[in-house]
């Protein structure tokens, strides 16, 4: 892992870390968060991209705080 992929304050991988294991884990967390967003609004169609993008931002914010 390169130095620019490590959050300098926490020492944890940054949200930009695209190594295969971290990328798959991140995508899984995003999918779960998007699913729960869809569930909260009764799975009404037409909001899938919005759910995914909001979930992605949420996961990245959490990762940056860690």
N, C-alpha and C positions, 0 to 999 in steps of 0.2 A: 504494500500500500504506500503510495507516495505521500510525502509530507503535506501537500496541499489538500489531501483527502482526509486529513485529521483535523478536527476542530481544535484550535490552539488552546482554548480554555479548558475544555473537558477531557481532551485526549481521545474522544470517541470518533468513530468514522463520521464524516460529514454527510449531509443529505446528498451531496454530489458523488458519493462513493458508488461507482458502478461496477464493482467486482461482482462476479456471477452470484455468489451466495448472498451478499447484501442486497443486490438488485432484486433477486427473487423474493427475499424476505420482505423488502420494502413494498414490492408489488402485491404481495399477499396481504399486508397490513392495509394498503390502499383499497383493495377489493373488499375486505371486511368492512372497512369504514364506509365505503360507498353503498354496500348492501344495507347497513344499518340506517343510512340516510334515506334510502329508498323505502325501507320498511317503515320508517317514521311517517312517511307521507302516503302510506298505503299502496306502494308500488305503482303509483299512477305513471303511465307511460309518458315519454317525451322529455324526461329529465336525466337520462342516463349520463350524458356527458357532463352536465352540471354537477351531478352527484360525484362523478369520478374526479373532476377537477377540484371540487371542494374537499374531498377526502384526501387527495394528493397534497394539497396545501396543509391540511390538518396534520398529516403524518410527517411532513417535512418540518413543520413548526415543533412538533413533539421531539423529533430527532435532534433538532438544533438546541433544544432545552436540555436534552439528556447529557 
